[in-house]
Amino acid sequence: MHRAHGFGHHPGHFGEDAGGRALEEFSGYTVAYDRDEAPVPVYASGGLAALMLTGALFSGNSVLFVIGAAALGFAYYNYPLAETGRPRLGANQYGVFIEGFGIVHWRAIDKIDLVVIAVRALTVHELQITLNQPLRTALIADWRRVPWYRMPMRLPWQMTHTNVVRITLDPFDRSPEEIHRNITRMWKHYRS
């Protein structure tokens, strides 16, 4: 398996190269979480958790403590949504990079689809990247090992047993169609 120069795993973050440079320093197409709406639930539930846990501490109310702990867990899990401005998904000459996953080489990609999934009254847009080889050879850089404090946090990807990487595009700062169009265009250009 070949490796792109400068890419590797740094234990402190979801996506840094071996020299500790953040993904912000790499050229190419990048998207981050939306600055407008994404952090609001995180901060609201964090504030609610602080109020409830403080109230539970002073009153000794166990029900208030359980609700506050649940709100704190929700805020902690979704904290990456509040870290706006950091690239979470993107592409460059090496391949597609996904925060907490790694860099998938262009030649390892069989197809890239934009799938619309209707869940009750909600519509979810997923970028589905089908790999044509095992994951261990498809990744140029493997960022799946994260620090212990990041393990319970939200990641932008899921991997299926059929070798498909699924990425929910709705929380990002660009439209799902634009993300799909740009990554597909780069895939067609660089895969040869």
KAJO-V579017 format. One record per backbone hydrogen bond with DSSP energy under -0.5 kcal/mol. NH is the residue of the N-H (numbers start at 1). CO is the residue of the C=O. If there is no record, write none. Layout:
# KAJO-V579017
<<NH,CO> <NH,CO>>
This chain:
# KAJO-V579017
<<7,4> <13,10> <17,21> <18,6> <19,6> <20,17> <23,15> <25,22> <26,23> <29,91> <30,28> <31,89> <34,171> <38,34> <40,37> <41,37> <42,38> <43,39> <44,40> <45,41> <46,42> <47,43> <48,44> <49,45> <50,46> <51,47> <52,48> <53,49> <54,50> <55,51> <56,52> <57,53> <58,54> <59,55> <60,56> <62,60> <65,61> <66,62> <67,63> <68,64> <69,65> <70,66> <71,67> <72,68> <73,69> <74,70> <75,71> <76,72> <77,73> <78,74> <79,76> <81,78> <82,79> <83,79> <83,80> <84,82> <85,33> <86,83> <88,31> <89,31> <90,97> <91,29> <92,95> <96,104> <97,90> <98,102> <99,88> <100,14> <101,98> <102,98> <103,141> <104,96> <104,102> <105,103> <105,138> <106,94> <108,105> <109,106> <110,108> <110,130> <111,130> <113,128> <115,113> <115,126> <117,115> <117,124> <119,117> <119,122> <120,118> <122,119> <124,117> <124,122> <126,115> <126,124> <127,167> <128,113> <128,126> <129,127> <129,165> <130,111> <130,128> <131,129> <131,163> <132,108> <133,108> <137,134> <138,134> <139,135> <140,103> <141,103> <143,101> <143,141> <144,101> <146,144> <150,147> <151,147> <151,148> <153,150> <154,77> <158,166> <160,164> <163,160> <165,129> <166,158> <166,164> <167,127> <168,156> <169,125> <170,125> <172,169> <173,32> <179,175> <180,176> <181,177> <182,178> <183,179> <184,180> <185,181> <186,182> <187,183> <188,184> <189,185> <190,186> <191,187>>
